[in-house]
């Protein structure tokens, strides 16, 4: 036996001995893979192969395919791997296409035992934990949603890049003492961009530049003329031209991305229960400026079978994130057993940790979740809303603080969205914010406590 194989066998043996009382019969055909940038170390049950139970493969495509074939020859039906960077994606897709169930697990869940600092031991430890059924599978949407999610995230990157160019143009015009941002609501609007294009082309007359404004502009002609008298230095104009050119090129990329997003969105199999209901308010089915140029409300109606835009705080931005990150309503219900599990995955509920009757921690988990961020942005805009959702968010902000109150509002919005998807019933504000028996008991206890502190005694009415 070669020295490297002998060392790996010894490491696997020591790992098995330190496994203690782990029962490997929950998933007898399970394997574990330690993912790295250069190599992948895979461990299979010792009884499934006549050779070494742990093998190392490079990360090249040919070797990843050899890894897949080796796992199939060993009779492996399910594999556990850590979500290391984005190196796991190729192996995940190849194994999933081969019919092997892949468990993508959080690295924090398998690092609790000290002394396992080699790739061989990590792979063997993953295999043993997975064989004993002790690992949780991380959420990953269906493959058709993965493609849509990839493009939607890329689009968000393009939108952020376009915003940086707008900020650069605004900074340059401030140094030129052109107050365009003071007389127009958006620097990337029709009027502002027409004037910037004319300035780059050589026009300097404020009257002629002001005549390019859109008829819907609310600023007076005199204010616009005053705002367009500035310092037209050569270096400012050169950088302004480049920023506008870059911004226009990004806008073209966003439009092309929207066309591809529309194609992938329509490929997702889902049937609408009927025509989309008419909006209840004038702003319900109104698309935002930076939302994808597709009929999001119609597609969301087809995906979920309920008009989620009737809920205050649900806009095109939140709908596009839900559709691209989670998928259809059936896929959401299959992945999350309840609204509580959905809120826990989002990291919007308290992570209560109690030991010996003492609360050690009750804050929310620090997770990076695009859906949770979109929910927070949804309730952030309700600070003046006269709806029940707006009142609830303001009450939570007053009780818990601004950041914690927004998180509490996002948690409530997530529970409402999940309930609507599960029941497919139209949004009813009275039903969503009805007083439960538990809430009544809590209010009753608070009233009794407050009366006692003031020296009064509450007596139930006859």
C-alpha positions as a Markdown table, in Angstrom:
| # | Residue | x | y | z |
|---|---|---|---|---|
| 1 | Unk | 0.0 | 0.0 | 0.0 |
| 2 | Unk | 1.3 | 3.4 | -0.9 |
| 3 | Unk | 2.3 | 5.8 | 2.0 |
| 4 | Unk | -0.5 | 8.3 | 1.1 |
| 5 | Unk | -3.2 | 5.6 | 0.9 |
| 6 | Unk | -1.9 | 4.2 | 4.2 |
| 7 | Unk | -2.1 | 7.6 | 5.9 |
| 8 | Unk | -5.6 | 8.2 | 4.6 |
| 9 | Unk | -6.7 | 4.8 | 5.8 |
| 10 | Unk | -5.2 | 5.5 | 9.2 |
| 11 | Unk | -7.0 | 8.9 | 9.3 |
| 12 | Unk | -10.3 | 7.2 | 8.3 |
| 13 | Unk | -9.8 | 4.5 | 11.0 |
| 14 | Unk | -9.2 | 7.1 | 13.7 |
| 15 | Unk | -12.2 | 9.1 | 12.6 |
| 16 | Unk | -14.4 | 6.0 | 12.8 |
| 17 | Unk | -13.1 | 5.2 | 16.3 |
| 18 | Unk | -13.8 | 8.7 | 17.6 |
| 19 | Unk | -17.3 | 8.8 | 16.1 |
| 20 | Unk | -18.6 | 7.3 | 19.4 |
| 21 | Unk | -22.2 | 6.2 | 19.3 |
| 22 | Unk | -23.1 | 7.5 | 15.8 |
| 23 | Unk | -25.4 | 5.1 | 14.1 |
| 24 | Unk | -24.5 | 4.9 | 10.4 |
| 25 | Unk | -27.6 | 3.0 | 9.3 |
| 26 | Unk | -30.0 | 5.9 | 8.8 |
| 27 | Unk | -28.5 | 6.6 | 5.3 |
| 28 | Unk | -26.4 | 3.5 | 4.6 |
| 29 | Unk | -25.6 | 4.6 | 1.0 |
| 30 | Unk | -24.4 | 8.1 | 2.0 |
| 31 | Unk | -21.1 | 9.8 | 1.0 |
| 32 | Unk | -19.4 | 13.0 | 2.1 |
| 33 | Unk | -17.3 | 15.4 | 0.0 |
| 34 | Unk | -14.9 | 18.0 | 1.2 |
| 35 | Unk | -15.0 | 20.9 | -1.3 |
| 36 | Unk | -11.9 | 22.9 | -2.1 |
| 37 | Unk | -10.7 | 25.2 | -4.9 |
| 38 | Unk | -8.2 | 22.8 | -6.3 |
| 39 | Unk | -9.4 | 19.3 | -5.2 |
| 40 | Unk | -12.4 | 17.4 | -3.9 |
| 41 | Unk | -12.0 | 14.7 | -1.2 |
| 42 | Unk | -14.8 | 12.1 | -1.2 |
| 43 | Unk | -15.6 | 9.5 | 1.4 |
| 44 | Unk | -17.9 | 6.5 | 1.0 |
| 45 | Unk | -19.0 | 3.7 | 3.3 |
| 46 | Unk | -16.1 | 1.3 | 3.7 |
| 47 | Unk | -18.2 | -1.7 | 2.8 |
| 48 | Unk | -19.3 | -0.1 | -0.5 |
| 49 | Unk | -15.9 | -0.4 | -2.1 |
| 50 | Unk | -13.0 | -2.8 | -2.2 |
| 51 | Unk | -10.4 | 0.0 | -2.5 |
| 52 | Unk | -9.8 | 3.0 | -0.4 |
| 53 | Unk | -13.0 | 4.5 | 1.1 |
| 54 | Unk | -11.5 | 8.0 | 0.7 |
| 55 | Unk | -10.3 | 9.4 | -2.6 |
| 56 | Unk | -9.1 | 12.7 | -3.8 |
| 57 | Unk | -10.0 | 14.3 | -7.2 |
| 58 | Unk | -9.0 | 17.5 | -8.8 |
| 59 | Unk | -11.5 | 20.2 | -9.5 |
| 60 | Unk | -11.2 | 19.9 | -13.3 |
| 61 | Unk | -14.4 | 18.8 | -15.1 |
| 62 | Unk | -13.0 | 15.5 | -16.1 |
| 63 | Unk | -12.1 | 14.6 | -12.6 |
| 64 | Unk | -15.4 | 15.8 | -11.2 |
| 65 | Unk | -17.1 | 13.4 | -13.7 |
| 66 | Unk | -14.8 | 10.6 | -12.5 |
| 67 | Unk | -15.9 | 11.4 | -9.0 |
| 68 | Unk | -19.5 | 11.1 | -10.1 |
| 69 | Unk | -18.9 | 7.7 | -11.8 |
| 70 | Unk | -17.0 | 6.4 | -8.7 |
| 71 | Unk | -19.9 | 7.3 | -6.4 |
| 72 | Unk | -22.4 | 5.6 | -8.7 |
| 73 | Unk | -20.2 | 2.5 | -8.8 |
| 74 | Unk | -20.2 | 2.5 | -5.0 |
| 75 | Unk | -23.9 | 2.6 | -4.9 |
| 76 | Unk | -24.1 | 6.0 | -3.3 |
| 77 | Unk | -27.6 | 7.5 | -3.3 |
| 78 | Unk | -27.0 | 10.7 | -1.3 |
| 79 | Unk | -24.1 | 13.0 | -0.8 |
| 80 | Unk | -23.3 | 15.7 | 1.8 |
| 81 | Unk | -21.0 | 18.6 | 1.0 |
| 82 | Unk | -20.3 | 22.0 | 2.6 |
| 83 | Unk | -21.2 | 25.2 | 0.9 |
| 84 | Unk | -17.6 | 26.4 | 0.4 |
| 85 | Unk | -17.6 | 29.6 | -1.6 |
| 86 | Unk | -19.0 | 28.8 | -5.1 |
| 87 | Unk | -16.7 | 25.8 | -5.7 |
| 88 | Unk | -19.4 | 23.3 | -4.9 |
| 89 | Unk | -21.7 | 24.3 | -7.8 |
| 90 | Unk | -20.2 | 22.2 | -10.5 |
| 91 | Unk | -20.1 | 19.0 | -8.4 |
| 92 | Unk | -23.6 | 19.8 | -7.1 |
| 93 | Unk | -25.1 | 20.1 | -10.6 |
| 94 | Unk | -23.3 | 17.0 | -12.0 |
| 95 | Unk | -24.4 | 14.8 | -9.0 |
| 96 | Unk | -27.9 | 16.1 | -9.1 |
| 97 | Unk | -28.2 | 15.3 | -12.9 |
| 98 | Unk | -26.9 | 11.8 | -12.2 |
| 99 | Unk | -29.8 | 11.2 | -9.8 |
| 100 | Unk | -27.8 | 11.4 | -6.5 |
| 101 | Unk | -29.5 | 13.4 | -3.8 |
| 102 | Unk | -27.2 | 16.2 | -2.7 |
| 103 | Unk | -27.3 | 17.7 | 0.8 |
| 104 | Unk | -25.7 | 21.2 | 0.8 |
| 105 | Unk | -24.9 | 21.8 | 4.5 |
| 106 | Unk | -23.8 | 24.8 | 6.5 |
| 107 | Unk | -20.1 | 24.5 | 7.4 |
| 108 | Unk | -20.9 | 25.7 | 11.0 |
| 109 | Unk | -23.1 | 22.7 | 11.6 |
| 110 | Unk | -20.2 | 20.2 | 11.1 |
| 111 | Unk | -17.3 | 22.0 | 12.8 |
| 112 | Unk | -18.2 | 21.3 | 16.4 |
| 113 | Unk | -15.8 | 18.5 | 17.0 |
| 114 | Unk | -12.1 | 19.6 | 17.5 |
| 115 | Unk | -9.2 | 17.9 | 15.9 |
| 116 | Unk | -10.6 | 17.4 | 12.4 |
| 117 | Unk | -8.3 | 19.7 | 10.5 |
| 118 | Unk | -7.5 | 17.7 | 7.3 |
| 119 | Unk | -9.6 | 17.3 | 4.2 |
| 120 | Unk | -9.6 | 13.5 | 4.6 |
| 121 | Unk | -11.0 | 13.7 | 8.1 |
| 122 | Unk | -13.5 | 16.4 | 7.0 |
| 123 | Unk | -14.8 | 14.2 | 4.2 |
| 124 | Unk | -15.1 | 11.1 | 6.5 |
| 125 | Unk | -16.8 | 13.1 | 9.2 |
| 126 | Unk | -19.3 | 14.5 | 6.7 |
| 127 | Unk | -20.0 | 10.9 | 5.5 |
| 128 | Unk | -20.6 | 9.6 | 9.0 |
| 129 | Unk | -22.9 | 12.5 | 10.1 |
| 130 | Unk | -24.9 | 12.2 | 6.9 |
| 131 | Unk | -25.1 | 8.4 | 7.2 |
| 132 | Unk | -26.5 | 8.9 | 10.7 |
| 133 | Unk | -29.1 | 11.4 | 9.5 |
| 134 | Unk | -27.7 | 14.3 | 11.5 |
| 135 | Unk | -27.3 | 16.9 | 8.8 |
| 136 | Unk | -29.8 | 19.5 | 7.6 |
| 137 | Unk | -30.2 | 20.2 | 3.9 |
| 138 | Unk | -29.8 | 23.9 | 3.0 |
| 139 | Unk | -32.5 | 25.4 | 0.8 |
| 140 | Unk | -31.7 | 25.5 | -2.9 |
| 141 | Unk | -34.5 | 26.3 | -5.4 |
| 142 | Unk | -35.3 | 24.2 | -8.5 |
| 143 | Unk | -32.9 | 24.3 | -11.4 |
| 144 | Unk | -35.3 | 26.5 | -13.5 |
| 145 | Unk | -35.4 | 29.0 | -10.6 |
| 146 | Unk | -31.6 | 28.8 | -10.2 |
| 147 | Unk | -31.2 | 30.1 | -13.7 |
| 148 | Unk | -33.7 | 32.9 | -13.1 |
| 149 | Unk | -32.1 | 33.8 | -9.8 |
| 150 | Unk | -28.6 | 34.0 | -11.4 |
| 151 | Unk | -29.9 | 36.5 | -14.0 |
| 152 | Unk | -31.8 | 38.5 | -11.5 |
| 153 | Unk | -28.8 | 38.9 | -9.2 |
| 154 | Unk | -26.7 | 39.9 | -12.2 |
| 155 | Unk | -29.3 | 42.5 | -13.1 |
| 156 | Unk | -29.1 | 43.9 | -9.5 |
| 157 | Unk | -25.4 | 44.3 | -10.0 |
| 158 | Unk | -26.0 | 46.2 | -13.2 |
| 159 | Unk | -28.6 | 48.5 | -11.5 |
| 160 | Unk | -26.0 | 49.2 | -8.7 |
| 161 | Unk | -23.4 | 50.0 | -11.4 |
| 162 | Unk | -25.8 | 52.4 | -13.1 |
| 163 | Unk | -26.6 | 54.1 | -9.8 |
| 164 | Unk | -22.8 | 54.7 | -9.3 |
| 165 | Unk | -22.6 | 56.4 | -12.6 |
| 166 | Unk | -25.6 | 58.6 | -11.8 |
| 167 | Unk | -23.9 | 59.6 | -8.5 |
| 168 | Unk | -20.7 | 60.4 | -10.4 |
| 169 | Unk | -22.6 | 62.6 | -12.9 |
| 170 | Unk | -24.3 | 64.4 | -10.0 |
| 171 | Unk | -20.9 | 65.0 | -8.3 |
| 172 | Unk | -19.4 | 66.4 | -11.5 |
| 173 | Unk | -22.4 | 68.8 | -12.0 |
| 174 | Unk | -22.1 | 70.0 | -8.4 |
| 175 | Unk | -18.5 | 70.9 | -9.1 |
| 176 | Unk | -19.6 | 72.6 | -12.3 |
| 177 | Unk | -22.3 | 74.5 | -10.2 |
| 178 | Unk | -25.1 | 73.1 | -12.3 |
| 179 | Unk | -28.0 | 72.5 | -10.0 |
| 180 | Unk | -29.8 | 70.0 | -12.2 |
| 181 | Unk | -30.6 | 67.7 | -9.3 |
| 182 | Unk | -32.4 | 70.6 | -7.6 |
| 183 | Unk | -34.8 | 71.3 | -10.4 |
| 184 | Unk | -35.4 | 67.8 | -11.6 |
| 185 | Unk | -36.5 | 64.9 | -9.4 |
| 186 | Unk | -34.2 | 62.4 | -11.2 |
| 187 | Unk | -30.8 | 62.9 | -12.8 |
| 188 | Unk | -31.5 | 59.8 | -15.0 |
| 189 | Unk | -34.9 | 61.2 | -16.0 |
| 190 | Unk | -35.9 | 62.3 | -19.5 |
| 191 | Unk | -35.4 | 66.1 | -19.0 |
| 192 | Unk | -32.1 | 65.8 | -17.1 |
| 193 | Unk | -30.5 | 63.4 | -19.6 |
| 194 | Unk | -31.6 | 65.5 | -22.6 |
| 195 | Unk | -30.0 | 68.6 | -21.1 |
| 196 | Unk | -26.8 | 66.7 | -20.2 |
| 197 | Unk | -26.6 | 65.3 | -23.7 |
| 198 | Unk | -26.9 | 68.8 | -25.1 |
| 199 | Unk | -24.2 | 70.2 | -22.7 |
| 200 | Unk | -21.8 | 67.4 | -23.9 |
| 201 | Unk | -22.6 | 68.3 | -27.5 |
| 202 | Unk | -21.5 | 71.9 | -26.9 |
| 203 | Unk | -24.7 | 73.8 | -26.0 |
| 204 | Unk | -24.2 | 76.5 | -23.3 |
| 205 | Unk | -27.2 | 78.8 | -23.6 |
| 206 | Unk | -29.4 | 78.3 | -20.5 |
| 207 | Unk | -32.6 | 79.3 | -22.4 |
| 208 | Unk | -32.0 | 76.6 | -25.1 |
| 209 | Unk | -31.1 | 74.0 | -22.5 |
| 210 | Unk | -34.2 | 74.8 | -20.4 |
| 211 | Unk | -36.4 | 74.4 | -23.5 |
| 212 | Unk | -35.4 | 70.7 | -23.6 |
| 213 | Unk | -37.3 | 70.0 | -20.4 |
| 214 | Unk | -40.3 | 67.6 | -20.5 |
| 215 | Unk | -43.7 | 69.1 | -20.4 |
| 216 | Unk | -44.5 | 67.2 | -17.2 |
| 217 | Unk | -41.7 | 68.9 | -15.3 |
| 218 | Unk | -43.0 | 70.9 | -12.3 |
| 219 | Unk | -40.1 | 73.3 | -11.9 |
| 220 | Unk | -40.5 | 76.7 | -13.4 |
| 221 | Unk | -38.6 | 77.8 | -16.5 |
| 222 | Unk | -36.9 | 80.6 | -14.6 |
| 223 | Unk | -35.6 | 78.2 | -12.0 |
| 224 | Unk | -34.2 | 75.8 | -14.6 |
| 225 | Unk | -32.5 | 78.6 | -16.5 |
| 226 | Unk | -30.8 | 79.8 | -13.2 |
| 227 | Unk | -29.7 | 76.2 | -12.4 |
| 228 | Unk | -28.0 | 75.8 | -15.8 |
| 229 | Unk | -25.6 | 78.7 | -15.5 |
| 230 | Unk | -22.3 | 77.0 | -14.4 |
| 231 | Unk | -18.6 | 76.6 | -14.9 |
| 232 | Unk | -18.1 | 74.5 | -18.1 |
| 233 | Unk | -14.5 | 73.4 | -17.7 |
| 234 | Unk | -13.0 | 71.0 | -20.1 |
| 235 | Unk | -12.0 | 68.3 | -17.7 |
| 236 | Unk | -15.5 | 68.3 | -16.1 |
| 237 | Unk | -17.1 | 67.9 | -19.5 |
| 238 | Unk | -14.8 | 65.0 | -20.5 |
| 239 | Unk | -15.5 | 63.0 | -17.3 |
| 240 | Unk | -19.2 | 63.8 | -17.6 |
| 241 | Unk | -19.3 | 62.5 | -21.1 |
| 242 | Unk | -17.6 | 59.2 | -20.1 |
| 243 | Unk | -20.0 | 58.7 | -17.1 |
| 244 | Unk | -23.0 | 59.2 | -19.3 |
| 245 | Unk | -21.7 | 56.9 | -22.0 |
| 246 | Unk | -21.0 | 54.2 | -19.3 |
| 247 | Unk | -24.5 | 54.7 | -17.9 |
| 248 | Unk | -26.2 | 54.4 | -21.3 |
| 249 | Unk | -24.2 | 51.2 | -22.0 |
| 250 | Unk | -25.3 | 49.7 | -18.7 |
| 251 | Unk | -28.9 | 50.6 | -19.5 |
| 252 | Unk | -28.6 | 48.7 | -22.8 |
| 253 | Unk | -27.3 | 45.7 | -20.8 |
| 254 | Unk | -30.1 | 45.9 | -18.4 |
| 255 | Unk | -32.7 | 46.0 | -21.2 |
| 256 | Unk | -31.0 | 42.9 | -22.8 |
| 257 | Unk | -31.0 | 41.2 | -19.4 |
| 258 | Unk | -34.8 | 42.0 | -19.0 |
| 259 | Unk | -35.5 | 40.2 | -22.2 |
| 260 | Unk | -33.7 | 37.1 | -21.1 |
| 261 | Unk | -35.4 | 37.3 | -17.6 |
| 262 | Unk | -38.8 | 37.4 | -19.3 |
| 263 | Unk | -38.0 | 34.2 | -21.3 |
| 264 | Unk | -36.8 | 32.3 | -18.2 |
| 265 | Unk | -39.8 | 33.6 | -16.2 |
| 266 | Unk | -42.3 | 32.2 | -18.7 |
| 267 | Unk | -40.5 | 28.9 | -18.8 |
| 268 | Unk | -41.4 | 28.2 | -15.1 |
| 269 | Unk | -44.4 | 25.9 | -15.0 |
| 270 | Unk | -47.3 | 27.4 | -13.1 |
| 271 | Unk | -51.0 | 27.9 | -14.0 |
| 272 | Unk | -52.9 | 31.1 | -13.1 |
| 273 | Unk | -56.3 | 30.4 | -11.5 |
| 274 | Unk | -57.9 | 33.0 | -13.7 |
| 275 | Unk | -57.5 | 36.6 | -14.8 |
| 276 | Unk | -55.6 | 39.0 | -12.5 |
| 277 | Unk | -58.0 | 40.8 | -10.2 |
| 278 | Unk | -58.4 | 44.6 | -10.7 |
| 279 | Unk | -56.3 | 46.8 | -8.4 |
| 280 | Unk | -57.9 | 48.1 | -5.3 |
| 281 | Unk | -55.9 | 51.3 | -5.3 |
| 282 | Unk | -54.2 | 53.4 | -7.9 |
| 283 | Unk | -50.7 | 52.4 | -6.8 |
| 284 | Unk | -51.3 | 48.7 | -6.4 |
| 285 | Unk | -50.2 | 47.5 | -9.9 |
| 286 | Unk | -47.7 | 50.3 | -10.5 |
| 287 | Unk | -44.2 | 49.2 | -11.5 |
| 288 | Unk | -41.2 | 50.9 | -9.9 |
| 289 | Unk | -38.5 | 52.6 | -12.0 |
| 290 | Unk | -35.8 | 49.9 | -11.4 |
| 291 | Unk | -38.0 | 46.9 | -11.6 |
| 292 | Unk | -37.5 | 44.4 | -14.5 |
| 293 | Unk | -39.4 | 45.4 | -17.6 |
| 294 | Unk | -41.8 | 42.4 | -17.5 |
| 295 | Unk | -45.4 | 42.1 | -16.4 |
| 296 | Unk | -44.4 | 41.2 | -12.8 |
| 297 | Unk | -48.0 | 41.3 | -11.4 |
| 298 | Unk | -49.3 | 38.9 | -14.1 |
| 299 | Unk | -46.4 | 36.5 | -13.5 |
| 300 | Unk | -46.7 | 36.7 | -9.7 |
| 301 | Unk | -50.4 | 35.9 | -10.1 |
| 302 | Unk | -49.5 | 32.9 | -12.2 |
| 303 | Unk | -46.7 | 31.8 | -9.7 |
| 304 | Unk | -48.7 | 32.1 | -6.5 |
| 305 | Unk | -52.4 | 32.1 | -7.4 |
| 306 | Unk | -53.1 | 35.1 | -5.3 |
| 307 | Unk | -52.5 | 38.8 | -5.8 |
| 308 | Unk | -49.8 | 39.6 | -3.2 |
| 309 | Unk | -49.6 | 43.2 | -4.3 |
| 310 | Unk | -52.7 | 43.9 | -2.3 |
| 311 | Unk | -50.6 | 43.6 | 0.9 |
| 312 | Unk | -49.1 | 46.9 | 1.9 |
| 313 | Unk | -45.4 | 46.8 | 1.4 |
| 314 | Unk | -45.4 | 44.3 | -1.4 |
| 315 | Unk | -44.1 | 46.0 | -4.6 |
| 316 | Unk | -42.5 | 44.9 | -7.8 |
| 317 | Unk | -39.1 | 44.7 | -6.1 |
| 318 | Unk | -40.3 | 42.3 | -3.5 |
| 319 | Unk | -42.3 | 40.2 | -6.0 |
| 320 | Unk | -39.3 | 39.9 | -8.3 |
| 321 | Unk | -37.1 | 38.8 | -5.4 |
| 322 | Unk | -39.7 | 36.2 | -4.3 |
| 323 | Unk | -40.1 | 34.8 | -7.8 |
| 324 | Unk | -36.3 | 34.6 | -8.5 |
| 325 | Unk | -35.1 | 33.5 | -5.1 |
| 326 | Unk | -37.8 | 31.0 | -4.0 |
| 327 | Unk | -39.8 | 30.1 | -7.0 |
| 328 | Unk | -43.5 | 29.2 | -7.3 |
| 329 | Unk | -46.0 | 28.9 | -4.5 |
| 330 | Unk | -45.9 | 25.1 | -4.7 |
| 331 | Unk | -42.1 | 25.1 | -4.4 |
| 332 | Unk | -42.2 | 27.4 | -1.4 |
| 333 | Unk | -44.8 | 25.2 | 0.4 |
| 334 | Unk | -42.7 | 22.1 | -0.4 |
| 335 | Unk | -39.6 | 23.7 | 1.1 |
| 336 | Unk | -41.0 | 25.3 | 4.2 |
| 337 | Unk | -43.5 | 23.4 | 6.3 |
| 338 | Unk | -45.0 | 26.5 | 8.0 |
| 339 | Unk | -44.9 | 30.3 | 8.3 |
| 340 | Unk | -42.7 | 29.9 | 11.4 |
| 341 | Unk | -40.2 | 27.8 | 9.5 |
| 342 | Unk | -40.2 | 30.3 | 6.7 |
| 343 | Unk | -39.6 | 33.2 | 9.1 |
| 344 | Unk | -36.8 | 31.2 | 10.8 |
| 345 | Unk | -35.0 | 30.6 | 7.5 |
| 346 | Unk | -35.2 | 34.3 | 6.7 |
| 347 | Unk | -33.6 | 35.1 | 10.1 |
| 348 | Unk | -36.5 | 37.4 | 11.1 |
| 349 | Unk | -37.6 | 35.7 | 14.3 |
| 350 | Unk | -35.8 | 35.7 | 17.7 |
| 351 | Unk | -33.1 | 33.0 | 18.1 |
| 352 | Unk | -34.0 | 32.1 | 21.6 |
| 353 | Unk | -31.2 | 30.3 | 23.5 |
| 354 | Unk | -32.1 | 29.3 | 27.1 |
| 355 | Unk | -30.0 | 27.3 | 29.5 |
| 356 | Unk | -31.0 | 26.6 | 33.1 |
| 357 | Unk | -34.1 | 28.7 | 32.8 |
| 358 | Unk | -32.0 | 31.7 | 31.9 |
| 359 | Unk | -32.3 | 33.5 | 28.5 |
| 360 | Unk | -28.8 | 33.7 | 27.1 |
| 361 | Unk | -29.7 | 35.2 | 23.7 |
| 362 | Unk | -33.0 | 36.3 | 22.1 |
| 363 | Unk | -31.8 | 38.4 | 19.1 |
| 364 | Unk | -32.3 | 37.4 | 15.5 |
| 365 | Unk | -29.6 | 35.5 | 13.7 |
| 366 | Unk | -27.2 | 37.5 | 11.5 |
| 367 | Unk | -28.0 | 36.0 | 8.0 |
| 368 | Unk | -27.5 | 37.4 | 4.6 |
| 369 | Unk | -30.8 | 36.8 | 2.9 |
| 370 | Unk | -32.1 | 38.8 | -0.2 |
| 371 | Unk | -35.7 | 37.9 | 0.6 |
| 372 | Unk | -35.4 | 39.2 | 4.1 |
| 373 | Unk | -33.8 | 42.4 | 2.9 |
| 374 | Unk | -36.6 | 42.9 | 0.4 |
| 375 | Unk | -39.1 | 42.4 | 3.1 |
| 376 | Unk | -37.4 | 45.0 | 5.3 |
| 377 | Unk | -37.4 | 47.5 | 2.4 |
| 378 | Unk | -41.1 | 46.8 | 1.9 |
| 379 | Unk | -42.0 | 47.7 | 5.5 |
| 380 | Unk | -39.5 | 50.6 | 5.5 |
| 381 | Unk | -41.7 | 52.5 | 3.1 |
| 382 | Unk | -44.8 | 52.2 | 5.4 |
| 383 | Unk | -43.7 | 54.8 | 8.0 |
| 384 | Unk | -46.6 | 57.0 | 6.9 |
| 385 | Unk | -49.1 | 54.4 | 5.7 |
| 386 | Unk | -52.5 | 54.5 | 7.4 |
| 387 | Unk | -53.0 | 50.8 | 7.0 |
| 388 | Unk | -52.8 | 48.1 | 9.7 |
| 389 | Unk | -49.4 | 47.1 | 8.4 |
| 390 | Unk | -48.1 | 50.6 | 8.7 |
| 391 | Unk | -49.6 | 51.0 | 12.2 |
| 392 | Unk | -48.0 | 47.7 | 13.3 |
| 393 | Unk | -44.6 | 48.7 | 12.0 |
| 394 | Unk | -44.7 | 52.1 | 13.7 |
| 395 | Unk | -45.8 | 50.5 | 17.0 |
| 396 | Unk | -42.9 | 48.0 | 16.8 |
| 397 | Unk | -40.4 | 50.7 | 16.1 |
| 398 | Unk | -41.6 | 52.7 | 19.1 |
| 399 | Unk | -41.4 | 49.7 | 21.4 |
| 400 | Unk | -38.3 | 47.9 | 20.1 |
| 401 | Unk | -36.3 | 50.6 | 18.3 |
| 402 | Unk | -36.0 | 51.6 | 14.6 |
| 403 | Unk | -34.0 | 48.6 | 13.3 |
| 404 | Unk | -35.7 | 46.0 | 15.5 |
| 405 | Unk | -39.1 | 47.4 | 14.7 |
| 406 | Unk | -38.4 | 47.1 | 10.9 |
| 407 | Unk | -37.3 | 43.5 | 11.5 |
| 408 | Unk | -40.5 | 42.8 | 13.4 |
| 409 | Unk | -42.6 | 44.4 | 10.6 |
| 410 | Unk | -40.7 | 42.3 | 8.0 |
| 411 | Unk | -41.4 | 39.2 | 10.1 |
| 412 | Unk | -45.2 | 40.0 | 10.1 |
| 413 | Unk | -45.1 | 40.7 | 6.4 |
| 414 | Unk | -43.3 | 37.3 | 5.7 |
| 415 | Unk | -46.0 | 35.5 | 7.8 |
| 416 | Unk | -48.8 | 37.2 | 5.8 |
| 417 | Unk | -47.2 | 36.4 | 2.5 |
| 418 | Unk | -46.7 | 32.7 | 3.4 |
| 419 | Unk | -50.3 | 32.5 | 4.6 |
| 420 | Unk | -51.7 | 34.0 | 1.4 |
| 421 | Unk | -49.6 | 31.6 | -0.7 |
| 422 | Unk | -50.7 | 28.6 | 1.4 |
| 423 | Unk | -54.5 | 29.4 | 1.5 |
| 424 | Unk | -54.7 | 31.3 | -1.9 |
| 425 | Unk | -57.2 | 33.6 | -0.3 |
| 426 | Unk | -57.3 | 37.4 | -1.1 |
| 427 | Unk | -55.7 | 39.6 | 1.5 |
| 428 | Unk | -58.0 | 40.6 | 4.3 |
| 429 | Unk | -56.6 | 43.2 | 6.7 |
| 430 | Unk | -59.0 | 42.4 | 9.5 |
| 431 | Unk | -58.1 | 38.7 | 9.3 |
| 432 | Unk | -54.3 | 39.4 | 9.2 |
| 433 | Unk | -54.4 | 41.6 | 12.2 |
| 434 | Unk | -57.2 | 40.0 | 14.3 |
| 435 | Unk | -56.7 | 39.8 | 18.0 |
| 436 | Unk | -55.9 | 36.2 | 19.0 |
| 437 | Unk | -56.7 | 34.7 | 22.4 |
| 438 | Unk | -53.1 | 34.8 | 23.3 |
| 439 | Unk | -53.0 | 38.6 | 22.6 |
| 440 | Unk | -56.1 | 39.1 | 24.7 |
| 441 | Unk | -54.5 | 37.3 | 27.6 |
| 442 | Unk | -51.4 | 39.4 | 27.3 |
| 443 | Unk | -53.4 | 42.7 | 27.1 |
| 444 | Unk | -55.4 | 41.6 | 30.2 |
| 445 | Unk | -52.2 | 40.8 | 32.2 |
| 446 | Unk | -50.7 | 44.2 | 31.2 |
| 447 | Unk | -53.9 | 46.0 | 32.3 |
| 448 | Unk | -53.9 | 44.3 | 35.7 |
| 449 | Unk | -50.3 | 45.1 | 36.2 |
| 450 | Unk | -50.7 | 48.7 | 35.3 |
| 451 | Unk | -53.8 | 49.1 | 37.5 |
| 452 | Unk | -51.9 | 47.6 | 40.5 |
| 453 | Unk | -49.0 | 50.0 | 40.0 |
| 454 | Unk | -51.4 | 52.9 | 40.2 |
| 455 | Unk | -53.2 | 51.5 | 43.2 |
| 456 | Unk | -56.4 | 50.4 | 41.5 |
| 457 | Unk | -58.2 | 47.1 | 41.3 |
| 458 | Unk | -59.7 | 45.9 | 38.0 |
| 459 | Unk | -63.2 | 44.3 | 38.4 |
| 460 | Unk | -64.7 | 42.4 | 35.4 |
| 461 | Unk | -67.9 | 43.9 | 34.0 |
| 462 | Unk | -71.1 | 42.0 | 34.7 |
